Amino acid sequence: MRVLCILPLEFFFPSSIRTTSEKLKKTVIPEYLSIDKDQINQDTFYRTLDYLTEDVQSEVRESVNKRILDKFGWNMKDISDFCDLEISEELADSLLIDIDPTVIHSEGKACSLVRRCYNPTNPLKRYGTKLVLAHVRNLKIPLLFPLKEGNAADVKQMEPTLKNLEAEFPKVKFTIVGDRIMFTAKVLNKYRDKYNFIIGGKMTSKNKREWEEAKPKMKVIKKKKVKVNGKKKIYQIWAARIEREFEGYDGPIYMHLFYDEERAEREKKDREWRMEGEKKIQEKIVKMLNSEKGRKKITKKLEKQIKEELGDMAAQYDVNINLVIKRINGKTKIKQEKDSDKWNGKFIVYCTNKKFRSKTILENYRKHNEIEDTIKQLKRCYKIHPKYLWNEKRLKAYKFLNLMAYIFVAVAMLFLCDKESISHRRFIEERLQAYGELKKYYGKYRFESRDANRIITDLQKIRAKLFPKPPP
């Protein structure tokens, strides 16, 4: 009952645990669950986390996964039929899984899980944990979400994730999509006969040479009509496939090379826009440095002032303000890139299955950003970060509650959104918020029977579809 009490709070009132008990008392949740409000205190939250041991979490997660896949399908054909989407023939009999790690910042003390996060996307090197998501395509629901040390290397997360998928779903064929940084030859050798892999690649010097050699073989695989300045323009996507070695991988791997004309044009404009922004920022910094007596030296105090005054502008243009300051100081030189626009719109994707066409690879790798949307929802809507917790078991239990709340709303959206793509926050506010008097204490919402009846009907519909009663 404590778990059922806390769970709705994770998507209705994501905030500090210090106010959780008081917020809970002011809702109708305790009344619906027949819990005495006098028994609810700050310790309720901690006792709930202590109850959710790893064994309990695994049992609940496996049960929920089975019910979800039983309902929506164990392969992409069934899932696509439910979601009214098209799926490539090559993927029809497998389950498409996106795998990606993300750093979750922590407000607690350093512990066995909360470590300093050394990551290029986290320049401040804050303390935090690392969440690894194994995410079902189209359903947008994570099957696995292990919590790792904040400084754990991304490349070491793929093998244990695949091992857990194999143990929980021994008969399921997976197609795994991820970025190059997570894959090693060891992982590919171990699972190449069981799963398919689609891997994003980098345009290294070697890959660029091979791209140039394969250029005569490229063919148009897709055309797209777009209106530009009131006129119709046709963009084409070119592709070729070559077989090559993959750093210790025993079997052949197939490198698909792509050139997207629309993407090339967009990347060129973005680069020109950033260069213009960097020029503006540099001019402003030089003006700040000039005084009546001449040019001043950049001190730490002045550097802080520059960042405060120009930080928003740098973020707008996606400019590294530290690098601009170093260039003005003469500590770094501007690297003149030869043929900088030559590689706009060009990218590569690896695949371990020879039968996969370039068009299939392109469509399904591009949709890998679904998992990025899930990560954004978790961070923005559910405020998924440790709330002054530094006990390893409680950290894992808290993340489990966050993900269970996300899964509940994701399943509700599949039944109630009529295929409309909206954010979790908007869905919660429009479809779930009127449930009972959950926000009555804010003084903004009043309980109306018609709203309550509609929401209760919706929730009963979800329960009936996802958890049907067994036959007599």
Protein Blocks (a to p, Z undefined) as FASTA:
>chain_A
ZZmmmmmmmmmmgcdfklmmmmmmmpmklmmnopafklpcfklmmmmmmmmgfklmmmmm
mmmmmmmmmmnopcfklmmmmnopacdfklmmpccddddddddddfbdcdfklccdddfk
lmnopacddddddddehklpafbdcdddfklcfklmmmmmmmmmmmmmmmbccdddddfk
lpcfklmmmmmmmpccdddddddfklmmmmmmmmmmpccfbdcdddeehiacdddddddd
ddddeehiabdcdddddddfklmmmmmmmmmmmmmmmmmmmmmmmmmmpcfkoccdddfk
lmmmmmmmmmmmmmmnopafklmmmmmnopaccdddehkllmgoiacdddfbfklcfklm
mmmmmmmmmmmmmmmmmmmmnopacehiabfklmmmmmmmmmmmmmmmmmmmmmmnnopa
cdfklmmmmmmmmgojllmmnopaccdfklmmmmmmmmmmmmmmmmccddZZ
